Amino acid sequence: MLKFFFILHFSFCIVLFSQSLSPRIANYDIDVRLDADKKTLHGKETLLWFNKSSDVITELQFHLYMNGFRNSQSTFMKESKGRLRGEKMEKDGWGFIEIKKISLQTGEDITATLQFIQPDDGNTEDKTVFRLPLYTPLNPGDSIVLHIEFDEKLPTPPFARTGAKEEFIFAGQWFPKIGVYIDRAWNCHQFHANSEFFADFGVYDVRITVPEKNIVGATGLEYHKKNNGDGTATHCYRAEDVHDFAWTTSPEYIEVVGKEQDVNIRILMQPDRIGQGERHLDAAKLSVRYFQNWYGDYPFPNLTVVDPRRGAMGVGGMEYPTLITAGTGYGLPDGVRLVELAIIHEFGHNYWYHLLASNEFEESWLDEGINTYSEIQIMQDAYGSGDAINFLGLKMNDLQLQRGQYITVSNTDPTVRKAWEYSPGGYGVNSYSKPGLILTTLHNYIGKEMMHTVMRTYFERWKFKHPKSQDFVNVVNDVTGKDFNWFFDQALYSNKRIDYSVERISSNEVIKKEGFDYDVSDEHIKTQQGRNDDSIENTQSIWYESEALIRRNGDFKVPVEIEVVFENGERLREQWDGQELWTKIRWTKPSRLQSVTVDPERKIPLDINYTNNSKTLESQNAGINRTAFSLMF
């Protein structure tokens, strides 16, 4: 009976403030207290979890991400070698989390049943996942309440998205977090160096106790603050229909606030960079505006942007529901738009990750790659030429930067792969730049408006539903009315690369045949007949037989467009399906061939070598010498 009334009360609180947008499977009520001197947390968590599957659940599985920093033998530390996201953990900077007690709603202590498991690599030194056998199985539709008490030490300096640097605190992946039961099994992977996260939606009520002088930023909305009379204050936050919760605190933050389309924006700046506060705010406003206009409604009332302090960039460029971290440097020029790139990208995760909740362990491109594509398009639309860098005469677009990363890393992996199974350097390319280029290529094939419809449809159809790769492909097929499986089979499930080239061209003079059997048929010549002009008569009698050999050097096959230019200014566009290893195209024209270019409008940024895309008869290398940099990237 006690359990029944508790669940009834908890469930009532879950739906008290708003209409549910998500299934609300994993719901948390947490009290956490910071010891600012020791950089430790003490937490008490109550979890209400619903079995919304059709299976009988006999155990629960949990993440303890903070144990990735516990010692040198954890899977995370062995993979990262103690370095990640530009930071190195200090010699004695270990972090950890310890479960002090787990009890049922009846009060029964079940801590002793906790068992650490290593589902990915069998590393018995890794303590980032545990299972909890259930004495009483959960039938479909049942729920369970667990009370969990834990102690935690934050790593120093902030490292791999979380940690402490002097009075600066950022707590990400900091609490015992239940895995996802999906496809008739627990999806609860260990913490890996190259991996982000996967979780179910729910409601979070979190009370954060910190020094009274500190400013706090967190997921959700702060609805109450209480001064405790002991030099501390408790900040009460609530977040609905989210799948994670992060928070930060520091006495040094300076707040910059604004609003865009009914979204309240709060920037937490460092004092030495407060001069960039408005720049951060403008970038946040731009992000909200573009994503809402292009892709769909942002369902939350607020957004907090955190500027990490110096020495804490290990938490920079990261996303949590309604809370993102940026990254800048003192005196960063306006024309170097790293701030804008970071904020647009991290806010985008509130759409492609935090509202859809794809599995970043196993299909990271669905978040990072789709988000990179969105970032490329927004930067281009908002800032034009030189959208990423426009400084001291140097112009670089975000698309060029992404392509530069892709073509300079050997591609030995398919795009879709578990995050920790990529070859060295493969995670970044296959999660970010390559899928960003895949979708830009698709965009160029189907057109801007159609691509906008694809993205908006995907967002609306799959928000709060854990989409997979084929779900995105199905949306593309549905919206376009065409089967693009041929494209995505190569792009996502192989390591094939695109490279089309103009191998050689020629143009040789031939004497035009005359007589009854060889009437003039070329339209250009017909328009000149009847004119008494020696030069035109000469033109009519001199023709050129031109030829181009186009080759497919890569194993990724796509249709390509070929532009042909003649010396008289005539231009032709030819289409080739790109399936065979080569094709030879001939023209007989009253003008000499000047140049041939494959993909003249650069619709295929996945092409790994632009330098072989064109040839001219005057000088085979002239075009390359003039624009080598732009051709490469």
Stockholm file with secondary structure:
# STOCKHOLM 1.0

chainA/1-633         MLKFFFILHFSFCIVLFSQSLSPRIANYDIDVRLDADKKTLHGKETLLWFNKSSDVITELQFHLYMNGFRNSQSTFMKESKGRLRGEKMEKDGWGFIEIKKISLQTGEDITATLQFIQPDDGNTEDKTVFRLPLYTPLNPGDSIVLHIEFDEKLPTPPFARTGAKEEFIFAGQWFPKIGVYIDRAWNCHQFHANSEFFADFGVYDVRITVPEKNIVGATGLEYHKKNNGDGTATHCYRAEDVHDFAWTTSPEYIEVVGKEQDVNIRILMQPDRIGQGERHLDAAKLSVRYFQNWYGDYPFPNLTVVDPRRGAMGVGGMEYPTLITAGTGYGLPDGVRLVELAIIHEFGHNYWYHLLASNEFEESWLDEGINTYSEIQIMQDAYGSGDAINFLGLKMNDLQLQRGQYITVSNTDPTVRKAWEYSPGGYGVNSYSKPGLILTTLHNYIGKEMMHTVMRTYFERWKFKHPKSQDFVNVVNDVTGKDFNWFFDQALYSNKRIDYSVERISSNEVIKKEGFDYDVSDEHIKTQQGRNDDSIENTQSIWYESEALIRRNGDFKVPVEIEVVFENGERLREQWDGQELWTKIRWTKPSRLQSVTVDPERKIPLDINYTNNSKTLESQNAGINRTAFSLMF
#=GR chainA/1-633 SS CHHHHHHHHHHHHHHHSSCCCSCCCEEEEEEEEEETTTTEEEEEEEEEEECCSSSCEEEEEEECGGGGGSCTTSHHHHHHTTEETTEECCTTCCCEEEEEEEEETTCCBCGGGCEECCTTTCCTTCCSEEEEEEEEEECTTCEEEEEEEEEEECCSSCBTTBEEETTEEEESSCSCEECEEETTEEECCCCCSSCCCCCCCEEEEEEEEEETTCEEEESSEEEEEEECSSSEEEEEEEEEEESCCCEEEESSCEEEEEEETTEEEEEEECGGGGGGHHHHHHHHHHHHHHHHHHTCCCCSSEEEEECCCTTCGGGCSEEETTEEECCCCTTCCTTBTHHHHHHHHHHHHHHHTTTTCCCTTTCTHHHHHHHHHHHHHHHHHHHCTTSSEEETTEEECHHHHHHHHHHTSCCCSCSSSCGGGSCTTHHHIIIIIHHHHHHHHHHHHHCHHHHHHHHHHHHHHHTTSCCCHHHHHHHHHHHHSSCCHHHHHHHHHSCCCBCEEEEEEEEEEEECCCSTTCCCCCHHHHTTTTCCCHHHHHHHHEEEEEEEEEEECSSCCCCEEEEEEETTSCEEEEEECCCSSEEEEEEEESSCEEEEEESTTCCCTTBSCGGGSEEESSCTTHHHHHSHHHHHC
#=GC SS_cons         CHHHHHHHHHHHHHHHSSCCCSCCCEEEEEEEEEETTTTEEEEEEEEEEECCSSSCEEEEEEECGGGGGSCTTSHHHHHHTTEETTEECCTTCCCEEEEEEEEETTCCBCGGGCEECCTTTCCTTCCSEEEEEEEEEECTTCEEEEEEEEEEECCSSCBTTBEEETTEEEESSCSCEECEEETTEEECCCCCSSCCCCCCCEEEEEEEEEETTCEEEESSEEEEEEECSSSEEEEEEEEEEESCCCEEEESSCEEEEEEETTEEEEEEECGGGGGGHHHHHHHHHHHHHHHHHHTCCCCSSEEEEECCCTTCGGGCSEEETTEEECCCCTTCCTTBTHHHHHHHHHHHHHHHTTTTCCCTTTCTHHHHHHHHHHHHHHHHHHHCTTSSEEETTEEECHHHHHHHHHHTSCCCSCSSSCGGGSCTTHHHIIIIIHHHHHHHHHHHHHCHHHHHHHHHHHHHHHTTSCCCHHHHHHHHHHHHSSCCHHHHHHHHHSCCCBCEEEEEEEEEEEECCCSTTCCCCCHHHHTTTTCCCHHHHHHHHEEEEEEEEEEECSSCCCCEEEEEEETTSCEEEEEECCCSSEEEEEEEESSCEEEEEESTTCCCTTBSCGGGSEEESSCTTHHHHHSHHHHHC
//
